[in-house]
Amino acid sequence: MVRGSAAAVVERRREDVFDYLADVSTHVDWQSSELFVDQLTPPPISIGSQFLEVRQTLGRRYESVVEVVACEPPSRLVLRVVEGPVPYEIAYALTEHGLESTRIEMVVAGESWSYFGVGEPILQSIAEREVVGALGNMKDILENRSDSDT
């Protein structure tokens, strides 16, 4: 199993962080491997909602249909690939960290990523770097927005 996890504290209210996270169109802004997202079911995001995503990893571009399998605003969101060459799940857990701060934990896990033709230790390292970078990007974006943007 390949797994990457990280946590960050974002200086924004938990509801604001969850709303940003649940807007899948923003994922291309903070996830470096995410190239394109198109919501296939009407908003708002809820259990069963699906979206098409295009990612690029190790120079390979691939499409997946992703489904929301858990949605508990403003504390938990879990996404799972239901169609595509790279099966994985992304789980987000948000907790209050003071009055105006949120701790967000992101865990990416996949059973078999042989699609890329490289060993599990390399994929493990890539997953860990991706998760740390994504949370850092999200933190920067949210903390640099004005209150009128949230």
GROMACS elastic network, one bead per residue, 0.5 to 0.9 nm:
[ bonds ]
;  ai    aj funct       b0    kb
    1   109     6  0.69744   500
    1   110     6  0.57983   500
    1   112     6  0.66164   500
    1   113     6  0.85156   500
    1   120     6  0.78005   500
    1   124     6  0.85934   500
    2    88     6  0.89856   500
    2   108     6  0.80529   500
    2   109     6  0.56284   500
    2   110     6  0.53010   500
    2   111     6  0.64352   500
    2   112     6  0.75808   500
    2   113     6  0.77214   500
    2   120     6  0.65890   500
    2   121     6  0.81326   500
    2   123     6  0.66964   500
    2   124     6  0.52625   500
    2   125     6  0.89758   500
    2   127     6  0.74681   500
    3   107     6  0.70987   500
    3   108     6  0.55159   500
    3   110     6  0.65541   500
    3   111     6  0.88452   500
    3   123     6  0.86715   500
    3   124     6  0.60778   500
    3   125     6  0.89255   500
    3   127     6  0.65142   500
    3   128     6  0.72252   500
    4   106     6  0.81193   500
    4   107     6  0.57237   500
    4   108     6  0.51523   500
    4   109     6  0.65462   500
    4   124     6  0.66180   500
    4   125     6  0.78536   500
    4   126     6  0.82027   500
    4   129     6  0.77620   500
    4   130     6  0.78899   500
    4   131     6  0.62669   500
    4   132     6  0.84609   500
    5   105     6  0.72496   500
    5   106     6  0.55278   500
    5   108     6  0.62864   500
    5   109     6  0.85853   500
    5   127     6  0.80060   500
    5   128     6  0.60866   500
    5   131     6  0.60677   500
    5   132     6  0.73711   500
    6   104     6  0.84323   500
    6   105     6  0.57851   500
    6   106     6  0.56127   500
    6   107     6  0.67728   500
    6   128     6  0.75398   500
    6   131     6  0.61155   500
    6   132     6  0.55593   500
    6   135     6  0.75043   500
    7   103     6  0.68636   500
    7   104     6  0.54903   500
    7   106     6  0.62608   500
    7   107     6  0.88077   500
    7   131     6  0.87424   500
    7   132     6  0.76068   500
    7   135     6  0.71477   500
    8   102     6  0.81972   500
    8   103     6  0.56756   500
    8   104     6  0.55160   500
    8   105     6  0.66349   500
    8   106     6  0.88233   500
    8   132     6  0.85198   500
    8   135     6  0.64089   500
    8   136     6  0.72193   500
    8   139     6  0.73939   500
    9    12     6  0.87447   500
    9    97     6  0.74040   500
    9   101     6  0.66460   500
    9   102     6  0.55007   500
    9   104     6  0.62987   500
    9   105     6  0.88691   500
    9   139     6  0.74706   500
   10    13     6  0.81642   500
   10    14     6  0.86873   500
   10    17     6  0.78720   500
   10    97     6  0.86841   500
   10   100     6  0.86756   500
   10   101     6  0.55797   500
   10   102     6  0.51862   500
   10   103     6  0.62874   500
   10   104     6  0.74624   500
   10   138     6  0.83398   500
   10   139     6  0.53085   500
   10   140     6  0.82913   500
   10   142     6  0.74015   500
   10   143     6  0.68384   500
   11    97     6  0.88141   500
   11   100     6  0.60597   500
   11   102     6  0.64293   500
   11   103     6  0.88348   500
   11   139     6  0.78026   500
   11   142     6  0.78495   500
   11   143     6  0.59787   500
   12    15     6  0.82971   500
   12    16     6  0.64670   500
   12    17     6  0.65282   500
   12    99     6  0.88696   500
   12   100     6  0.52620   500
   12   102     6  0.61471   500
   12   139     6  0.89363   500
   12   142     6  0.71295   500
   12   143     6  0.67977   500
   13    16     6  0.53430   500
   13    17     6  0.64457   500
   13    18     6  0.87467   500
   13    96     6  0.76141   500
   13    97     6  0.88917   500
   13    99     6  0.73408   500
   13   101     6  0.53849   500
   13   102     6  0.60108   500
   14    17     6  0.51339   500
   14    18     6  0.60805   500
   14    19     6  0.85322   500
   14    74     6  0.62802   500
   14    75     6  0.75608   500
   14    94     6  0.67260   500
   14    95     6  0.68863   500
   14    96     6  0.61523   500
   14    97     6  0.86246   500
   14   100     6  0.77285   500
   14   101     6  0.68522   500
   14   102     6  0.51450   500
   14   103     6  0.80919   500
   14   104     6  0.87872   500
   15    18     6  0.51386   500
   15    19     6  0.60645   500
   15    20     6  0.86199   500
   15    73     6  0.75380   500
   15    74     6  0.53082   500
   15    75     6  0.83136   500
   15   102     6  0.88900   500
   16    19     6  0.51470   500
   16    20     6  0.62578   500
   16    21     6  0.86202   500
   16    74     6  0.84520   500
   16   142     6  0.86482   500
   16   150     6  0.63122   500
   17    20     6  0.52086   500
   17    21     6  0.61478   500
   17    22     6  0.85817   500
   17    74     6  0.80883   500
   17    94     6  0.82078   500
   17   102     6  0.73963   500
   17   104     6  0.84789   500
   17   138     6  0.89375   500
   17   142     6  0.75196   500
   17   150     6  0.88035   500
   18    22     6  0.59447   500
   18    23     6  0.85627   500
   18    73     6  0.67668   500
   18    74     6  0.53382   500
   18    75     6  0.71989   500
   18    76     6  0.81436   500
   18    77     6  0.83685   500
   18    94     6  0.75195   500
   19    22     6  0.51269   500
   19    23     6  0.63136   500
   19    73     6  0.82887   500
   19    74     6  0.77049   500
   19   150     6  0.85463   500
   20    23     6  0.52875   500
   20    24     6  0.80071   500
   20    26     6  0.71525   500
   20    27     6  0.89096   500
   20   138     6  0.89918   500
   20   142     6  0.82973   500
   20   150     6  0.80231   500
   21    24     6  0.66394   500
   21    26     6  0.74584   500
   21    27     6  0.75069   500
   21    77     6  0.84685   500
   21    92     6  0.88244   500
   21   138     6  0.87286   500
   22    25     6  0.86638   500
   22    26     6  0.85995   500
   22    44     6  0.82412   500
   22    45     6  0.63282   500
   22    46     6  0.89519   500
   22    73     6  0.89785   500
   22    77     6  0.77451   500
   23    26     6  0.58878   500
   23    27     6  0.76326   500
   23    43     6  0.87694   500
   23    44     6  0.82956   500
   23    45     6  0.75959   500
   24    27     6  0.53764   500
   24    28     6  0.82148   500
   24    37     6  0.68705   500
   24    38     6  0.79914   500
   24    39     6  0.73198   500
   24    45     6  0.84801   500
   24    51     6  0.80334   500
   25    28     6  0.67436   500
   25    29     6  0.82976   500
   25    36     6  0.81399   500
   25    37     6  0.58312   500
   25    38     6  0.69919   500
   25    39     6  0.76585   500
   26    29     6  0.53476   500
   26    30     6  0.71635   500
   26    31     6  0.88731   500
   26    37     6  0.84662   500
   27    30     6  0.55425   500
   27    31     6  0.57248   500
   27    32     6  0.88132   500
   27    34     6  0.67707   500
   27    35     6  0.87485   500
   27    36     6  0.84342   500
   27    37     6  0.75182   500
   27   134     6  0.89918   500
   27   138     6  0.88868   500
   28    31     6  0.55726   500
   28    32     6  0.70392   500
   28    33     6  0.79350   500
   28    34     6  0.50502   500
   28    35     6  0.57581   500
   28    36     6  0.62887   500
   28    37     6  0.71590   500
   29    32     6  0.76687   500
   29    34     6  0.82292   500
   29    35     6  0.89805   500
   29   137     6  0.79998   500
   29   138     6  0.80552   500
   29   141     6  0.85090   500
   30    34     6  0.82561   500
   30   133     6  0.81442   500
   30   134     6  0.53808   500
   30   135     6  0.75375   500
   30   136     6  0.81830   500
   30   137     6  0.50195   500
   30   138     6  0.53767   500
   30   139     6  0.89425   500
   30   141     6  0.78483   500
   31    34     6  0.54213   500
   31    35     6  0.84714   500
   31   130     6  0.74674   500
   31   131     6  0.81842   500
   31   133     6  0.75100   500
   31   135     6  0.81975   500
   31   137     6  0.74854   500
   31   138     6  0.82205   500
   32    35     6  0.76843   500
   32    55     6  0.87105   500
   32    56     6  0.86109   500
   32   130     6  0.72717   500
   32   133     6  0.77717   500
   32   134     6  0.68784   500
   32   137     6  0.89228   500
   33    54     6  0.84922   500
   33    55     6  0.52136   500
   33    56     6  0.51499   500
   33    57     6  0.61546   500
   33   130     6  0.77580   500
   34    37     6  0.76430   500
   34    53     6  0.71871   500
   34    54     6  0.61872   500
   34    56     6  0.67266   500
   35    53     6  0.74956   500
   35    54     6  0.54617   500
   35    55     6  0.53232   500
   35    56     6  0.70051   500
   35    61     6  0.89045   500
   36    52     6  0.79726   500
   36    53     6  0.55184   500
   36    54     6  0.50205   500
   36    55     6  0.71222   500
   37    51     6  0.67432   500
   37    52     6  0.56199   500
   37    54     6  0.65384   500
   38    50     6  0.89197   500
   38    51     6  0.54929   500
   38    52     6  0.51409   500
   38    53     6  0.65009   500
   39    42     6  0.70758   500
   39    43     6  0.78799   500
   39    49     6  0.80888   500
   39    50     6  0.62770   500
   39    52     6  0.62697   500
   39    53     6  0.85685   500
   40    49     6  0.75688   500
   40    50     6  0.54301   500
   40    52     6  0.66087   500
   40    65     6  0.87982   500
   41    44     6  0.86808   500
   41    45     6  0.83615   500
   41    48     6  0.86590   500
   41    49     6  0.56394   500
   41    50     6  0.56833   500
   41    51     6  0.69532   500
   42    45     6  0.77942   500
   42    49     6  0.77173   500
   42    50     6  0.88479   500
   43    46     6  0.80380   500
   43    49     6  0.80252   500
   44    49     6  0.83161   500
   45    48     6  0.83010   500
   45    49     6  0.57655   500
   45    50     6  0.83590   500
   45    68     6  0.75377   500
   45    71     6  0.78955   500
   46    49     6  0.55259   500
   46    68     6  0.65269   500
   46    69     6  0.82921   500
   46    70     6  0.77114   500
   46    71     6  0.58234   500
   46    72     6  0.85736   500
   47    50     6  0.87941   500
   47    67     6  0.77002   500
   47    68     6  0.50146   500
   47    69     6  0.52917   500
   47    70     6  0.56495   500
   47    71     6  0.58262   500
   48    67     6  0.58682   500
   48    68     6  0.53020   500
   48    69     6  0.62615   500
   48    70     6  0.84575   500
   49    66     6  0.83256   500
   49    67     6  0.55943   500
   49    68     6  0.53649   500
   49    69     6  0.82372   500
   50    65     6  0.66734   500
   50    66     6  0.54814   500
   50    68     6  0.64170   500
   51    64     6  0.83152   500
   51    65     6  0.57087   500
   51    66     6  0.53926   500
   51    67     6  0.66313   500
   51    68     6  0.87779   500
   52    63     6  0.70280   500
   52    64     6  0.58097   500
   52    66     6  0.62915   500
   53    62     6  0.83519   500
   53    63     6  0.57035   500
   53    64     6  0.54599   500
   53    65     6  0.64085   500
   53    66     6  0.72225   500
   54    61     6  0.68942   500
   54    62     6  0.56642   500
   54    64     6  0.65458   500
   55    60     6  0.81030   500
   55    61     6  0.56076   500
   55    62     6  0.55722   500
   55    63     6  0.65240   500
   55    64     6  0.82266   500
   56    59     6  0.60424   500
   56    60     6  0.52365   500
   56    62     6  0.63573   500
   56    63     6  0.89478   500
   57    60     6  0.53287   500
   57    61     6  0.66074   500
   57    62     6  0.83499   500
   57   116     6  0.82499   500
   57   126     6  0.87960   500
   58    61     6  0.84750   500
   58   116     6  0.73520   500
   60   116     6  0.77773   500
   62    84     6  0.76043   500
   62    85     6  0.72717   500
   62    86     6  0.82439   500
   63    83     6  0.84235   500
   63    84     6  0.61236   500
   63    85     6  0.77468   500
   63    86     6  0.89261   500
   64    81     6  0.63604   500
   64    82     6  0.74433   500
   64    83     6  0.54414   500
   64    85     6  0.72681   500
   64    86     6  0.77762   500
   64    87     6  0.87111   500
   65    80     6  0.85072   500
   65    81     6  0.58052   500
   65    82     6  0.57475   500
   65    84     6  0.64727   500
   66    79     6  0.63866   500
   66    80     6  0.54126   500
   66    82     6  0.56808   500
   66    83     6  0.71282   500
   66    84     6  0.86741   500
   66    89     6  0.89066   500
   67    78     6  0.85100   500
   67    79     6  0.55719   500
   67    80     6  0.53770   500
   67    81     6  0.62922   500
   67    82     6  0.64749   500
   68    71     6  0.69180   500
   68    77     6  0.73944   500
   68    78     6  0.59157   500
   68    80     6  0.64968   500
   68    81     6  0.89997   500
   69    77     6  0.78126   500
   69    78     6  0.55779   500
   69    79     6  0.57464   500
   69    80     6  0.66324   500
   70    76     6  0.71281   500
   70    77     6  0.54443   500
   70    79     6  0.72208   500
   70    91     6  0.86841   500
   71    74     6  0.84744   500
   71    75     6  0.82386   500
   71    76     6  0.58004   500
   71    78     6  0.65602   500
   71    79     6  0.89063   500
   72    75     6  0.57145   500
   72    77     6  0.63419   500
   73    76     6  0.62024   500
   73    77     6  0.75923   500
   74    77     6  0.84455   500
   74    93     6  0.89060   500
   74    94     6  0.70094   500
   74    95     6  0.84641   500
   75    92     6  0.80251   500
   75    93     6  0.56870   500
   75    95     6  0.62294   500
   75    96     6  0.88263   500
   75   104     6  0.89377   500
   76    91     6  0.75109   500
   76    92     6  0.56175   500
   76    94     6  0.61232   500
   76    95     6  0.88961   500
   77    90     6  0.82872   500
   77    91     6  0.59584   500
   77    92     6  0.51867   500
   77    93     6  0.67683   500
   77    94     6  0.87168   500
   78    89     6  0.71253   500
   78    90     6  0.56990   500
   78    92     6  0.61497   500
   78    93     6  0.86168   500
   79    88     6  0.85508   500
   79    89     6  0.56148   500
   79    90     6  0.51891   500
   79    91     6  0.64003   500
   79    92     6  0.86708   500
   80    87     6  0.76848   500
   80    88     6  0.60236   500
   80    90     6  0.64464   500
   80    91     6  0.86363   500
   81    84     6  0.67542   500
   81    86     6  0.76732   500
   81    87     6  0.55380   500
   81    88     6  0.57464   500
   81    89     6  0.64271   500
   81    90     6  0.89308   500
   82    87     6  0.74330   500
   82    88     6  0.88190   500
   83    86     6  0.84697   500
   83    87     6  0.78055   500
   84    87     6  0.67168   500
   85   113     6  0.82921   500
   85   115     6  0.67389   500
   86   110     6  0.78079   500
   86   111     6  0.89127   500
   86   112     6  0.74706   500
   86   113     6  0.58146   500
   86   114     6  0.82482   500
   86   115     6  0.67209   500
   86   116     6  0.88847   500
   87   109     6  0.87119   500
   87   110     6  0.58403   500
   87   111     6  0.68865   500
   87   112     6  0.70439   500
   87   113     6  0.72214   500
   88   108     6  0.69176   500
   88   109     6  0.54835   500
   88   111     6  0.69195   500
   88   112     6  0.84557   500
   88   113     6  0.85494   500
   89   107     6  0.80272   500
   89   108     6  0.57093   500
   89   109     6  0.54334   500
   89   110     6  0.63939   500
   90   106     6  0.69462   500
   90   107     6  0.56169   500
   90   109     6  0.66274   500
   90   110     6  0.89697   500
   91   105     6  0.79690   500
   91   106     6  0.57310   500
   91   107     6  0.52101   500
   91   108     6  0.65787   500
   91   109     6  0.86133   500
   92   104     6  0.67426   500
   92   105     6  0.55640   500
   92   107     6  0.66229   500
   93   103     6  0.80688   500
   93   104     6  0.56557   500
   93   105     6  0.51776   500
   93   106     6  0.67387   500
   93   107     6  0.87627   500
   94   102     6  0.64538   500
   94   103     6  0.56213   500
   94   105     6  0.65254   500
   95   101     6  0.87263   500
   95   102     6  0.56920   500
   95   103     6  0.52479   500
   95   104     6  0.66197   500
   95   105     6  0.87240   500
   96    99     6  0.72344   500
   96   100     6  0.79093   500
   96   101     6  0.61892   500
   96   103     6  0.62253   500
   96   104     6  0.89020   500
   97   100     6  0.73751   500
   97   103     6  0.57605   500
   98   101     6  0.53938   500
   98   102     6  0.74268   500
   99   102     6  0.85580   500
  104   135     6  0.80404   500
  105   135     6  0.83410   500
  106   131     6  0.67899   500
  106   132     6  0.86251   500
  106   135     6  0.76017   500
  107   131     6  0.74636   500
  108   127     6  0.71853   500
  108   128     6  0.84387   500
  108   131     6  0.74295   500
  109   127     6  0.84838   500
  110   113     6  0.68107   500
  112   115     6  0.80011   500
  112   120     6  0.88181   500
  113   116     6  0.64832   500
  113   117     6  0.80990   500
  113   118     6  0.85719   500
  113   119     6  0.89623   500
  113   120     6  0.78820   500
  113   123     6  0.78333   500
  114   117     6  0.52955   500
  114   118     6  0.68780   500
  114   119     6  0.78687   500
  114   120     6  0.83234   500
  115   118     6  0.82614   500
  116   119     6  0.86080   500
  116   123     6  0.86462   500
  118   121     6  0.85383   500
  118   122     6  0.67998   500
  118   123     6  0.71657   500
  119   122     6  0.56149   500
  119   123     6  0.65433   500
  119   124     6  0.87482   500
  120   123     6  0.50122   500
  120   124     6  0.59164   500
  120   125     6  0.85823   500
  121   125     6  0.62830   500
  121   126     6  0.87144   500
  122   125     6  0.51623   500
  122   126     6  0.62873   500
  122   127     6  0.86711   500
  123   127     6  0.60515   500
  123   128     6  0.85486   500
  124   127     6  0.51642   500
  124   128     6  0.62194   500
  124   129     6  0.86759   500
  125   128     6  0.52044   500
  125   129     6  0.62147   500
  125   130     6  0.85543   500
  126   129     6  0.51827   500
  126   130     6  0.60141   500
  126   131     6  0.86366   500
  127   130     6  0.50872   500
  127   131     6  0.62096   500
  127   132     6  0.86887   500
  128   131     6  0.53157   500
  128   132     6  0.62775   500
  128   133     6  0.85757   500
  129   132     6  0.52665   500
  129   133     6  0.60210   500
  129   134     6  0.84498   500
  130   133     6  0.51987   500
  130   134     6  0.59677   500
  130   135     6  0.86527   500
  131   134     6  0.51012   500
  131   135     6  0.62418   500
  131   136     6  0.85304   500
  132   135     6  0.54591   500
  132   136     6  0.62005   500
  132   137     6  0.86791   500
  133   136     6  0.50657   500
  133   137     6  0.60949   500
  133   138     6  0.85993   500
  134   137     6  0.51197   500
  134   138     6  0.61620   500
  134   139     6  0.85650   500
  135   138     6  0.50263   500
  135   139     6  0.60285   500
  135   140     6  0.85674   500
  136   139     6  0.51191   500
  136   140     6  0.62295   500
  136   141     6  0.86746   500
  137   140     6  0.51543   500
  137   141     6  0.61686   500
  137   142     6  0.86236   500
  138   141     6  0.51571   500
  138   142     6  0.60800   500
  138   143     6  0.84149   500
  139   142     6  0.53480   500
  139   143     6  0.59573   500
  139   144     6  0.84036   500
  140   143     6  0.53426   500
  140   144     6  0.60204   500
  140   145     6  0.86708   500
  141   144     6  0.53518   500
  141   145     6  0.63644   500
  142   145     6  0.53632   500
  142   146     6  0.85252   500
  142   150     6  0.81795   500
  143   146     6  0.80218   500
  145   148     6  0.79642   500
  145   149     6  0.59796   500
  145   150     6  0.72052   500
  146   149     6  0.53896   500
  146   150     6  0.71828   500
  147   150     6  0.55228   500
